[in-house]
Amino acid sequence: MKKWLFLSVVLVACGKPLPDLSPLNLEQWKEDKNGCLRFREQSISYLMDQLEELKGLSEKDIIKLLGRPDRTEIV
């Protein structure tokens, strides 16, 4: 039992790091609620270029990087 617990902790701790989006000003991104300041609109091309880096991330990791969504829609 202890071995499984230890192995689980090690595997979780070895997750891949969040991608570096340093050219993108994440504070400004988070402050642009609903895109009213148009910063998000200007930054979307950079994010699309980073799509392969973002694809494997969990929802929690995306929220850590970009903040919570302003709204959600059920499609």
N, C-alpha and C positions, 0 to 999 in steps of 0.2 A: 504494500500500500504506500509506504513512504517513497519507494522508488518511483512509482507512478506520479506521485505528487511532485517530486523533484524534477522528473522528466517534463512534466507539464509546465512547471515554472520556467525551466530552461528554454523550452520551445517558444513560449510566449515572449520571453525576454529577448529572443533572437529574431524578432520580427524586423522587417526592413524599415529603415528610417524614412521619415517623410521627405518628399522631394524638396529641393531647394528652389523656391520661386522668387529669389531675391530681386530680379529685375522688376517684379510686380510689387507695388507698395501695398502690402496686405492691410495695413491700418486704414489707408485711404479706401481700399476695397470694402472693408467692413463698415466704414462710416457712410458709404454711398447706399443708403437704404432705398430699396426699390429702384435703384439706378437713376435717381433724379438728378444727380450731379454729373451724369454721363461718364464717370470714371470707369465703371464696369463695361460700358459699351466700348470704350477705347482699349480696354485690356483683354477683351474676349479673344482677339486673334492670338495673343501670346498664350493664353490658356489652351486654345485649340492646338497650338504647336506642342504643348506639354501633355497632350491627351494620353499618350502611351505611358507616361510616368504616373498619371492619375488613375488609370484604369484599375489597377490592382488594389487600390486603397479601400478601406472599409468606410462606412458612413461616418463613424466616429473620427477617422483620420481626415476626411474631407471637411468635417465641421471644425476640427482643430486648425486646419489650414485657412479655410475661407470664411468661417463663421457659420452660424445657423442661417438657413434660408429665410428670406423675408416672408414667403408664403409657400404653401405646398398645394398641389392640385392632384386629385385622383383622376387618372386617365384610364 
